[in-house]
């Protein structure tokens, strides 16, 4: 069974979601709800360093979140993506839409 754990941490001008596990059609619902909710209210940092699988469903959530963020004046940042996440993002041909950061300090 696939599992996804998400923890939240609020910062000054951003929300950080630390994501661990698999983001796919079985696990994406909670991820989608949180991402869409936060990106409308603030900048969103997704720590994806411990994500072991990112399906097309998960990529769709990320792409929609970038658009929602642009509409509301907020940015989506991908922090320390795992190799799996990096390869999935690069496979879309839209990697330039996902700012990749190494540290939360890069949000400011």
N, C-alpha and C positions, 0 to 999 in steps of 0.2 A: 504494500500500500504506500502511496506517495504521501509525504507530509510536507507542510509548509509552516514555519514559525516566523512570526513578525513581531518585533518589539519596536516601541516608539520612544523617541527622545526629542523633546522640544528644545530648540535653540533660539537665539536672538535673530529673528527674521527667517527662520526655516524650521522644518520638521524633518527629523531623520528617522527613516524606517530601516531597521537592520533585518534583513531577510535571510532565512536559512532553509534550504531544502529544494523542492521541486516546484516550479511554476508551470503548470500545465492545465489542461481542460478540467481536471479533477480538483485542482487546488487553488485556482486563480480567483475565486469569488471574493474571499476576504481581502486578498491583495488588491483587486480591482476597486472594491468599495473604499478602502483606505486611501489608495493613490488618488482616485478621482475626488474624494472629499478634501484631502489636504492641498492638492495642487490648485484648487479654486480659492484657497484661503491664504496660502503662503508658498514660499519656495520649498521645494521638496528634494531631499537627498535620499537616494536609495543605495544603501550599502549592500551590494550584491556579491560580495566576496565569498559567501558560503552557499551560493545557489548552485545546485548540482545539475539542473536541467532548466532550460528556458524554451518552451515550445512556441509555436506561432501564436497561440492564444495569449501567452505572456507578452510576446513582442507587440501584439495588437494593443494591449493595455498600455504599454510604454509609449507607443506612437500616439495614441489618443490622448494620453496625459500631456505629452509635449504640446499638442494643439490646444488642449484646454488651458494649459499654463500660459501660452501665448495670448489667448483671449482674455485671461484675467490678469495679465501682467506679472506672472510668476514663472520661475524656471525650474525645470527638472534636471537634477544632476545624478549621474551614476558614479558611485564611489567604489573604487577598488573592485571592479568586476572580476569574477572568476574567469578562467580561460573559456569555459563553456558559454558564459554570458557574452564575453567579448566576441567570440566566433559567431554566435547567433546574431548579435547586433550588426557585425560586419557583413553577414550574409544578406541583410536586407537591402544593402546599397544606400542606406540612409544614416550611416554611422555619424555623419557630421551634425545631425540633429540632436545627438545625445552627448552633452558635455561630460567628459570623463575626468573625475578628479581623484586625487590620492588622499587628500586630507579635508576635513570639514572646514579648515581655515580658508580654503579656496572659494568657499561660497561667498565670503565677504568681499 
